[in-house]
Amino acid sequence: MTAAASAELLDFDEVIAKYEPVLGMEVHVELSTATKMFCGCANRFGSEPNTQVCPVCLGLPGALPVLNEAAVESAIRIGLALNCEIVPWCRFARKNYFYPDMPKNYQISQYDEPIAVNGYLDVPLEDGSTFRVGIERAHMEEDTGKLTHLGSETGRIEGATTSLIDYNRAGVPLIEIVTKPIEGAGARAPEIARAYVTALRDLLRALGVSDVRMDQGSMRCDSNVSLKPIGQAEFGTRTETKNVNSLKSVEVAVRYEMRRQAAILEAGGTVVQETRHFHEDGYTSPGRSKETAEDYRYFPEPDLEPVAPSREWVEQLRATLPELPWVRRKRLQQDWGVSDEVMRDLVNAGAVDLVSATIEHGVSSEAARAWWGNFLVQKANESGVELDALPISPAQVAAVIKLVDDGKLSNKLARQVVEGVLAGEGEPEQVMKDRGLEVVRDDAALQAAVDEALAANPDIVEKIRGGKVQAAGAIVGAVMKATKGQADAARVRELVMAACGQTG
């Protein structure tokens, strides 16, 4: 944090002693549908700019939207998972504003008639307790395009010399999830904000409705913060920190805003209702004055019919809801017999689902955890990708484990096989054969290597014959080196001991 950013902050303990924080979280989630919300353009991240567009998502005159049924289904499932009421009738509205990344100059959204209302999420906290966050609404809308600003130090429009627009994202299906005012959090407000977004991300991933990649913008969080003197009923003036793009940053942004606003109030100033930008070195800066609903001039979207999901459809979708992610993790932790610390490491690494899927292919939980939680985490870090983005599947990891269990690979050789799979060389057994990595178990070949090592180290042989059996390790090591690690180490030791007249 820069000196300027931290110059006027109140100590956090002083904030809590005098003020009660009130939070409001708005989370935008891009859905993983095949096509966009109102047209047939592909919904795919990372394509060449402006290649996934058509007259509808470009807002050309005469082009009419058609609602994506799969997006409605995802919206209903999200609402149900958040314990919301799915309304019998809802409709879209036009939200009018001028941004260059919205070619129509309005966004099709839902205003006063959203599809899901009045829910809650019981958020698990690290100490084992839960905090209930009320859900005001979950509504459907379309995403905007993406602006890239060039020439400024921050990557923002201030100071930029050029701005580039990519309309591929315009029209991508979005669900916006808005909480009710979160009160009573006190000193834990920053922690609870982070825990809420974490739980929401886990839940949406379990539903399979989004990849919730905050680094790619498919899940974006706006955090609203206000302070009121302890004992006062009326809420303070809020600020909205926009597009916070990591779980840690959610916590940091809330804590910073609490300290900043408290410093203003303590100095007799007035908090300005505005949007603010979050900076990754830990502070926020002013954006624009915050609009009210009236500023957007909402009116019903005339080109789309209302949505009226039948009760039968809603109940069918309710039956598809998965086990809550944190409940499932607790069950898996008990099944695997691991500590809270080990499970937390697996969760933080994004390995839980991968370990579970690997176990389903018939291998032990210990082996699956060891591969995904250690070697493959290292490979993901080296490549700068998420663990589940590595080009290896749970089935392939299980195949490697089975080759080790069958004695065809040592752990060291198995790592080379995995590296071959990651390099695109084929399935594990094929990589093993192509690289010539299979463990040598032929006694004749092993005996020849042992005899050669013994002949080259007569002093060690005498030590073994004299009862210093631990010296056999040097001979075993020499054989393993000569066979490039492919010898069966246990069998080599047996042959060494027998050749030196020892039995153990």
N, C-alpha and C positions, 0 to 999 in steps of 0.2 A: 504494500500500500504506500502511495506517495505521501510526502509530508503534507502537501496541500489537502489531500483527501482525508487525512486523519487529524487535521488541526482542530476541528470543532466537533469532537465526539465526546459524549458523556460516558463515564465508566459504566460498564454493563450492570454492575451491582447497584449503582445509584439509579439507573433507569428502572430496575425492578422494584426498588424501594419506594419509588414515587409514582410509577405509571403502570397501567395494565395494558399490555399489547393486545390488539385485535387484528387477526389475520384474515385474509381471504385469498384462496388459491384458485387460479384459473389455468387449467391445463389443456392445451390443444394437442390432439392425437391424430396423426395421419393414419388412415385405415389402409390395410394391405389388400385392397380389392384389385382385381386385374385391370379395371378401367377407372376413369375419373368419375366424379360425382354426377355430372349431368351430360356427359358425352362418352363416346366410345374410344377416346384416346387412351393409350397405355399409361398405367400408373406405375412407373418404374424409376427408381432413383439412379442418378449417375449417367444418364444418356447425354448425347451431345445437345447443347443448348438449342431450344426452339425447334426440336424435332418431334415432340409429342404434343402437337397443337392442331386445332381445327377451328372452323368458324365459331363453334359454340364457346369454347374456352378462350378464344380470342375476342369474344364479344362483338362479332361482326353483325351488322344489321340484318334482321330477318332470321337469324339462327336461333332455334328454340331449344331449351334444355329438356332432357328426359331423365327422370330420377333413377339412380342406380339401386336396384332392389337389394343387392348384397350389402350395400352401405347401410340401408335401413335395418337389415337383419343384424348387422354388427352393432348398430346404435341400440337396438332393443336389448341385445345380450349384455352390452356394457351397462345399460340402465338397470337390468335385473341383477347383475353382479354387484351393483352399488345399492341394492335394496330400494330402488326407486319404484315409484308408480309409473307404469307405462300408460300414457293417456290414450283414450279411445279415438282421439281426433286431434291432429295438429297440422300446422301449415308453415310454409316458408315465407320469408319477408325479404325485402330489399334493404340492405344497409348501405346508405349512400355516403360516399366520401371520395376525395380525389387522392389516389396514390398511383404513381406510374406503374406499379407492379400489379394493378387490377385493371385490365384493359376495358372492362365495361363501365368503370367508374362507380360500380356498386358491387357489393358482395351478396350472394344469395345465402341467407342464414336463417335462423329461427329466432324470433324476438320474444314476444309475450306468449307464444304457444309452442313450447318445446316438446319433444317426444317423451322425455323422462324427467320426473320431478320428485322432490321431497324424499331423498334417500339418505344413506349414511354409510360410512366405512369405519370399521373398528381397526385402528391402526396399531400394529404391534411395535412396541418400543424395545430398546436394547436391554432394559432391565427386566423384561418379561411382562410388564404391564401393557395395557392398551389404552388408547385415547380415541374416543368417538368423534369423528369429523362429520358434521352434517353436510349433505349434498343438496344444494339448491336446485340444480338442473343439469342435465346433459343434453345438448342440442346438436343438431346436424348443421353443417355449413360447408363451404368450399374454401380451399386454401388460395392464397395469392401467389403471384410469381415471385421470383427471387432477384433481388438487386445486388450487384457486386460493385462496390465503389473503389475506384482506383485513384492513387495519388495522395491519400490521406494516411497519416501515421496510424490511426486507429481502425481503419477499414470502414469507418462510418462516412456519412455524406458530408459532414463538416470537413472542409479542407480538400475534398476530393476534386480531381480535375476531370474525371470521366466516370459515368455510371453505365453499367451494362445490365440489360434486362433479359432474363431467361424465363419464358412463359411456360416451360414444361410443368412447373408445379401449380400453375393456375388451374383451378378446378379439381385438384386432388381432394378426395373426401376427407373431411375433418369432423371429429367430435370434440366439442368444447365442454369440459366438465368444470362446473363452477361450485365452489363450496358455499355454505352458509357462513356468516361471520364466526370465526373460531375464537372463542373466549375461554378464559380460565387456564390458559397454558402457562402464564407467568414466565418464569425464568427458562422454562423448557420450550418456549415458542420457536426458537430457531431449530431445535432438535425435532420438534413435532412437525414443522414444515417439511424438513428433509424426510422424516419417516413417512409422512403422508405421500409425498411424491414417489418415494421408493416403493411403498405398498401398492400404489396405483400402477406404477410401471410393472411390477411383478404380476399383478392381477390381469392387466391388459395382455401381457405376454402369455399368461396361462390361457386366456380366452382365445388366443391365436388371431386377434383382430388387427394387430400392429406389431412391427418389429421394435417399436418404442426406442429407437436409436436417438438418444439426445444429441449425440455428436453429429448426426446427419439431419437433425431438425424434424424427425418424425414424431418427436415428443418435445413440446416446448412449454415452459412454465412461466406464468406471470404471477408475481407475488405482491399482494396488496398488504400494506402495513399501516396501521394508525395507532396512536397512543391516546389514552385518556387517564387523567389523574385518578388514582385509586379512590374508589367510592363514588365516582361520577358515573351517571347512567349514560349520558350522551357520548356517542363515539367521537373520536377526534378526526381531523382531516387526514385522508389516506393518500398515499402515493402508490403507484403501480410500477414495479420494476419488471421490465419486459424481457421476454425470451431468455430466461436464465437456463443455461444449457448443460448443467451437470448437477448431480445430487448434492455434492459438496457446496457448489455455488449457491444453491437454494438456501442452505443454512447460513452461509456467509452473508448473502444479500439481506436476509431478514435481520440478522444481528446488527449489520451495519446501519440499516435504516432505523432500527430502534434507537441506536446510540445517536445517530445524526438528528433525528426528530426531537429526541429528548434534549439535546443541546440547544436546539432552536427554542423550544418551549421554556427551558430554564433561563434563557437570555431574554425572555419576554417577547420573542418573535412569533411569527405565524407560519405554520407549515403550509406550503403551497400544494394544492391538488394538481398533480402532474404525473406523467410517465417519466421513468428514469431508466438509464442504461446501466447495465452491470459490467464492470471491468474485471477481467480475470485476476488482477492483482488485488482484488478485495474491496472495491468501493463502487458506489453508484454516482452517476452524474445526471443533470437535468436533461430531459428529452423535450416533450411538448406539453402544453397545458392539457389536462385530461378532459376529454369530451364527456358530455352526458348523453343519455339516450336520445334526447331531443335534437342534439347536434347531428345525429345520423339520419334523421328524417325517415324512420322506418315506415314502410307501408307494405301490405300483402303482395307477394310475388304473383303477378297475374298470369304467368306462363306455366305454372305448376299447380296441379290439383292438390287438395289437402291429403294428408296421409292418415289412414284409419286402420291400424293393425287390428285384426280380429283377435278375440280372446283365445281362440284355439291356436293361432299362430304363436301368440305370446307364450302360451303354456308349453307348446312344443319346443320353443327356444329355451325356456327355463330348464327343461330337461337336459339340455346340452351343456349346462354350466359345469365347469370343472371344480374339483376340490380347491379350496382356497390355498394359494401358494404357501403361506406360512404354516398352515395346518399340515399340508403335505410334507413340508420340510421337516417338521417335528416328527412326523411318522417315519420318514426315511431315516432321520437321525437315530431313532430308536432301533429301526431294522438293521442299520449298519453298525450300531454300537459305537458311535463316535462322540467325542466331547463337544460342548458348545463352541469351543475355540476352533476345532477342526471344521465343524459345520459352517461357522462364520467365514472361515477362509475359503471354503468351497463356494459359498454364496457370493462372496466378494469377487471371486475369480470367474463367476458365471459358469461354474462347472456342475452344479447340482443335476440339471436335466441331462447333461451329457454323461455323467456317471451313471445315473439311473437307466438311461437308454443302453449303455454298454452292458450293465448287469443283466438286462433283459435278454442279451444274446448268450447268456449261460456262463458268465465268468464271475469271480468273486468280487465283492464290493471293495475289498482291500486292494486288489490289483487295479480295478477301474479307478479308484480314488488316487492311487499312486501315479498312474499315467496322466490323468487329466489334471490333477492338482499340483503336479511337479514338472515333469518333462515337457508336457504340452503347454502349460502356462508359460514356461520359459520360451518355447518356440513362438508363442503368440506375442510375447513381449518383444522378442527379437524382430518380429515381422511388423510390429506396430498395429496389430489387428485384434479384434475381440476373439475370445477362445473359440466361439462357435463359428467364426469365419475361417478357421484353419481348414485347408482342403483334405480333411480326414474325417471319417464318419465314426460313430460309436461302433458300428458293425466291424469296421476295419481295425479299430483299437482292440475290440474283443478277439478278432482273428489273430492279432499279434500276441495277445495274452495266452491264447490257446496254444500257439506255437511254442511259447516259453514253457507252459505247463506240460506239453508233450515232450519236452526235452530237445526240440529241434533248434531252439534258439536260447542263448544266454541272455541275460538282461542287457549286457553291453551290445551284443549283436542285434537285439530287438530294437534298440535305439537307432541303429543304422537302418534297419528295415523301415521304421517309422519315418525317418528322414527321407527315405526313398519314396514312400507313399506321399509325403508332403511335397516332394519334388515332381509328382505326377508320373512316377515310373510304373504305376499299376497297383494291383492288389498285393497285400502283404506276402503271400506265399510266392507270387511271381517275382517280387522284389528280392526275396530271400534267395531264390534260385538264380536269378539274373546276376546278382552281386556275389554269388557263391558264399553265402553267409551261414549255411546250415551247420549246426554243431557236428563235429567229427566224432562218431561213436564207434567206428570200426577199431577193434582191439589191435589188429595188426598194424594199422597206421599209427595208432596212439603209442604202441609199444616201441615202434621204430623211433618216434620222436622222444620218448622217455629215455631209450638207450643212448641216443645222441646227447641228450642233456646230461645224463649221468657221466658219460665218458668225458664230457667237457668240464665237469666239476667234481673231480675225485676227492677234494678236501671236504666238500659238503656230504658226499656219499659216506665218508668215514664218520662224520658227525652223526648222521642218521643211524648208521650201524652201531654206533656207540650209545645210542639211546636218546639222542637229542632230536626227537621226531619233529619238533617245530621247524627244524632246518629244511624239512621237505618242501616247505612253501617256496623256497628259492628255486627248486627244481621244477615245481609245478608252474611257477611264473615263467621260467625259461621255456617250457613247453607251450604255454599259452601264447607267448610272444612268437615262437617259431611257427605256430599254427594260426597266427593272426587272430587269436581269441576264439577260434572255432572249436577247440578241443573241449570235451566234457571234463571240466575241472575236477569233479568228484572222482570220475573214473581214472583220470591221470594220477591223482594222489594214491589211489589204490594200487596202481601199477608201480609207482615209485616205491611205496612202502614194501610191496612184495619183492621187488628187485633188491632191496636193501635188507631183506630178512626181517622186516618188522610187520606186525599184524594190525597195528592201530595208529 
